[in-house]
Amino acid sequence: MNQIEILSTDILSDNWYTLKKVTYQVYENNGNTSVQSREAYDRGNGATILLYNKTQQSVILTRQFRLPTYINGNPDGMLIECCAGLLDKDNPEDCIRKETEEETGYKITDVKKVFEAYMSPGSVTEILYFFIAEYNKAMKVSDGGGLAHENENIEVLELPFSEALQMIQTGEIKDGKTIMLLQYAQIASLV
């Protein structure tokens, strides 16, 4: 197993989150060493959730503008996603309960963590915690849509589960975390 020794860390930007250039020495299994440099973007860790209704065979997703997708060829920059947010100082469960209410308008209590994953380990430090929760109409406490002071303008979508799965095939859903949770729900026969 390779061993790593960090030689230096330089902050390239801390405008939004932190972009670092890390120079490190790799001690390889064959006895060789090499010095390498990589950039890593640290935006903190996050949590995401798929809300599903087994009786209705439906899921709650969101749609919002995502600049990086627009820059990379998404014509209107809108992305259909599972509700998600950064942990900030919260633990993953508290974070996802809060984000769910802010973004979707549903106040949920019973959440289940299903796994965690690095989403873009070649350049981003983030670990994302994946959750599922059942929802019903009685849990709807507001329209959702996100927080104005965070410049969120989120559309809440309630879709048949079969339609959401089809949207992966048609390319209408291209968000990795959303695809992972929808496929998890399909494999686990949640909906």
C-alpha positions as CSV (number, residue, x, y, z in Angstrom):
1,M,0.0,0.0,0.0
2,N,1.3,3.4,-0.9
3,Q,2.2,5.8,1.9
4,I,1.7,9.5,1.6
5,E,3.6,12.4,3.2
6,I,2.1,15.9,2.7
7,L,4.9,18.3,1.9
8,S,3.0,21.5,1.5
9,T,-0.6,22.9,1.2
10,D,-1.3,26.2,-0.5
11,I,-4.7,27.9,-0.6
12,L,-5.5,28.9,-4.2
13,S,-8.9,30.3,-3.4
14,D,-11.3,30.6,-0.5
15,N,-13.9,32.8,-2.2
16,W,-16.8,30.4,-1.9
17,Y,-15.3,27.2,-0.4
18,T,-11.6,26.3,-0.3
19,L,-9.4,25.3,-3.2
20,K,-6.1,23.9,-2.1
21,K,-3.0,22.8,-4.0
22,V,-1.4,19.9,-2.1
23,T,2.1,18.7,-2.8
24,Y,2.9,15.3,-1.4
25,Q,5.5,12.5,-1.6
26,V,4.3,9.0,-2.5
27,Y,6.2,6.0,-1.1
28,E,5.3,3.2,-3.5
29,N,5.2,-0.5,-2.8
30,N,8.2,-1.1,-5.1
31,G,10.4,1.2,-3.0
32,N,10.3,4.2,-5.4
33,T,9.2,7.6,-4.3
34,S,7.7,10.4,-6.3
35,V,6.5,14.0,-5.6
36,Q,3.1,14.9,-6.9
37,S,0.8,18.0,-6.7
38,R,-3.0,18.0,-7.0
39,E,-5.7,20.5,-6.4
40,A,-8.6,19.6,-4.0
41,Y,-11.8,21.5,-3.5
42,D,-13.1,21.4,0.0
43,R,-16.8,22.4,0.3
44,G,-17.5,20.3,3.4
45,N,-19.6,17.2,3.6
46,G,-23.3,16.8,2.7
47,A,-26.4,14.8,2.9
48,T,-29.1,13.8,0.4
49,I,-32.4,12.1,0.7
50,L,-35.0,10.3,-1.5
51,L,-38.6,10.8,-0.2
52,Y,-40.8,8.1,-1.4
53,N,-44.5,7.1,-0.9
54,K,-45.0,3.3,-1.3
55,T,-48.8,3.6,-1.5
56,Q,-48.8,6.3,-4.2
57,Q,-45.7,4.8,-5.9
58,S,-44.2,8.3,-6.0
59,V,-41.1,10.2,-5.1
60,I,-40.3,13.9,-4.3
61,L,-37.5,15.5,-6.3
62,T,-36.5,19.1,-6.8
63,R,-35.5,21.2,-9.8
64,Q,-33.1,24.1,-9.6
65,F,-30.5,26.0,-11.6
66,R,-26.9,24.6,-11.3
67,L,-24.3,26.9,-12.9
68,P,-21.6,24.1,-13.4
69,T,-24.1,22.1,-15.5
70,Y,-24.9,25.2,-17.6
71,I,-21.2,25.8,-18.3
72,N,-20.8,22.2,-19.3
73,G,-23.6,22.0,-21.9
74,N,-26.9,21.8,-19.9
75,P,-28.9,24.2,-22.1
76,D,-31.0,25.8,-19.3
77,G,-28.8,24.8,-16.4
78,M,-31.8,23.3,-14.6
79,L,-31.2,20.0,-12.8
80,I,-33.6,17.5,-11.3
81,E,-32.3,16.2,-8.0
82,C,-33.0,14.6,-4.7
83,C,-33.1,17.1,-1.9
84,A,-29.6,17.7,-0.5
85,G,-27.5,20.1,1.5
86,L,-24.2,20.7,3.2
87,L,-23.8,19.6,6.8
88,D,-22.3,22.9,8.0
89,K,-22.1,22.1,11.7
90,D,-25.0,19.6,11.8
91,N,-24.8,15.9,11.9
92,P,-26.0,14.2,8.7
93,E,-29.5,13.3,10.1
94,D,-30.2,16.7,11.5
95,C,-29.0,18.3,8.3
96,I,-31.2,16.2,6.0
97,R,-34.3,16.8,8.1
98,K,-33.7,20.5,8.0
99,E,-32.9,20.6,4.3
100,T,-36.0,18.4,3.5
101,E,-38.3,20.9,5.2
102,E,-36.6,23.9,3.7
103,E,-36.5,22.6,0.1
104,T,-39.5,20.3,-0.2
105,G,-41.9,21.6,2.6
106,Y,-42.1,18.1,4.1
107,K,-41.4,17.7,7.8
108,I,-40.0,14.2,8.2
109,T,-38.9,12.4,11.4
110,D,-38.0,8.9,10.4
111,V,-34.9,8.9,8.2
112,K,-32.8,5.9,7.3
113,K,-29.1,6.2,6.3
114,V,-28.5,3.7,3.4
115,F,-24.8,4.5,2.5
116,E,-22.2,7.2,2.1
117,A,-20.0,7.9,-0.9
118,Y,-17.3,10.2,-2.2
119,M,-18.9,11.8,-5.3
120,S,-16.0,13.1,-7.2
121,P,-12.9,11.8,-5.4
122,G,-10.4,13.0,-8.0
123,S,-10.9,16.7,-7.1
124,V,-13.6,17.2,-4.3
125,T,-13.1,16.2,-0.7
126,E,-16.9,15.8,0.1
127,I,-18.4,12.7,1.5
128,L,-22.2,12.5,0.9
129,Y,-24.5,10.7,3.3
130,F,-27.4,9.1,1.5
131,F,-30.8,8.8,3.2
132,I,-34.3,7.6,2.4
133,A,-37.7,8.4,4.1
134,E,-41.3,7.8,3.5
135,Y,-43.5,10.8,3.1
136,N,-47.3,11.4,3.0
137,K,-49.5,14.5,2.5
138,A,-49.9,15.0,6.3
139,M,-46.2,15.8,6.5
140,K,-46.5,18.8,4.2
141,V,-46.0,21.9,6.3
142,S,-45.0,24.5,3.7
143,D,-44.5,24.9,-0.1
144,G,-40.7,24.4,0.3
145,G,-38.6,26.0,-2.4
146,G,-35.5,26.7,-0.3
147,L,-34.4,29.8,1.6
148,A,-34.5,33.3,0.0
149,H,-31.4,34.4,1.9
150,E,-29.5,31.5,0.4
151,N,-30.7,32.6,-3.1
152,E,-32.5,29.2,-3.4
153,N,-35.2,29.0,-6.0
154,I,-36.3,25.4,-5.9
155,E,-39.2,23.8,-7.6
156,V,-40.7,20.8,-5.8
157,L,-41.7,17.8,-8.0
158,E,-43.8,14.9,-7.0
159,L,-43.4,12.2,-9.7
160,P,-44.5,8.6,-10.2
161,F,-41.5,6.4,-9.3
162,S,-41.7,4.7,-12.7
163,E,-41.5,8.1,-14.5
164,A,-38.5,9.1,-12.4
165,L,-36.7,5.9,-13.4
166,Q,-37.6,6.5,-17.1
167,M,-36.2,10.1,-16.8
168,I,-32.8,8.5,-16.1
169,Q,-33.0,6.7,-19.4
170,T,-34.1,9.8,-21.3
171,G,-31.4,12.0,-19.8
172,E,-33.9,14.3,-18.0
173,I,-32.3,13.1,-14.7
174,K,-28.5,13.4,-14.9
175,D,-27.6,14.0,-11.3
176,G,-25.4,11.2,-9.8
177,K,-26.8,11.3,-6.3
178,T,-30.3,11.1,-7.6
179,I,-29.6,8.3,-9.9
180,M,-28.0,6.4,-7.1
181,L,-30.9,6.8,-4.7
182,L,-33.5,6.0,-7.4
183,Q,-31.7,2.8,-8.3
184,Y,-31.3,2.0,-4.6
185,A,-35.1,2.3,-4.2
186,Q,-35.6,0.1,-7.2
187,I,-33.2,-2.6,-6.0
188,A,-34.6,-2.5,-2.4
189,S,-38.2,-2.5,-3.8
190,L,-39.1,0.5,-1.7
191,V,-41.6,1.8,-4.2
